[in-house]
């Protein structure tokens, strides 16, 4: 039963990733694209954690942690660039 729920959750997250990619591609403004990239990073984190549960590999959790850190720094840098015109 647990595997069915995890597999269903994985399918839902992959569907959400497609929606986020659509927002990044079509987004009418740079802020919409930033939101799409930030949301897709969060969805990818969920996918990596679910894959870690399926495979029983805890090394994927380290990858998820690194992706979360890089995603946060990237989002802050792009948001600052959009608001002030400079990165750091």
C-alpha positions in Angstrom: 0.0 0.0 0.0 2.8 2.4 0.9 4.5 1.8 -2.5 1.3 2.6 -4.3 1.0 5.9 -2.5 4.6 6.8 -3.1 4.3 5.9 -6.8 1.1 8.0 -7.1 2.8 10.9 -5.4 5.7 10.6 -7.8 3.4 10.8 -10.8 1.6 13.8 -9.4 5.0 15.6 -8.8 6.1 14.8 -12.3 2.9 16.3 -13.6 3.5 19.4 -11.5 7.0 19.6 -12.9 5.5 19.8 -16.4 3.3 22.7 -15.3 6.2 24.5 -13.8 8.3 24.1 -16.9 5.4 25.6 -18.9 5.4 28.6 -16.6 9.1 29.1 -17.1 8.8 28.8 -20.9 5.7 30.9 -21.4 5.9 33.2 -18.4 5.0 36.7 -19.5 7.3 38.4 -17.0 10.7 37.6 -15.5 9.0 37.4 -12.1 6.7 34.6 -13.4 9.7 32.8 -14.7 11.5 33.1 -11.4 8.4 31.7 -9.6 8.4 28.8 -12.0 12.0 28.0 -11.5 11.7 28.3 -7.7 8.6 26.0 -7.7 10.2 23.5 -10.0 13.2 23.3 -7.6 10.8 22.5 -4.8 9.1 19.9 -6.9 12.4 18.3 -7.9 13.3 18.1 -4.2 10.1 16.1 -3.6 10.9 13.8 -6.5 14.4 13.2 -5.2 13.1 12.4 -1.7 10.5 10.0 -3.1 13.1 8.3 -5.3 15.3 8.0 -2.2 12.4 6.2 -0.4 11.7 3.9 -3.3 15.4 2.9 -3.8 16.3 2.9 -0.1 19.3 5.0 -0.9 20.1 7.8 1.7 22.7 9.4 -0.5 20.0 10.9 -2.6 18.9 12.9 0.5 22.4 14.6 0.4 21.7 15.5 -3.2 18.3 17.0 -2.2 19.9 19.0 0.5 22.5 20.4 -1.8 19.8 21.2 -4.4 17.8 23.1 -1.8 20.8 25.2 -0.8 21.7 26.0 -4.4 18.1 26.7 -5.2 17.7 29.2 -2.4 20.9 31.1 -3.2 19.9 31.2 -6.9 16.4 32.4 -6.1 17.7 35.2 -3.9 20.3 36.3 -6.4 17.8 36.4 -9.3 15.2 38.2 -7.2 17.7 40.8 -6.2 18.8 41.2 -9.8 15.2 41.7 -10.8 14.5 44.2 -8.1 17.7 46.2 -7.9 19.6 45.4 -11.1 22.6 43.8 -9.4 23.4 40.3 -8.2 25.4 40.8 -4.9 
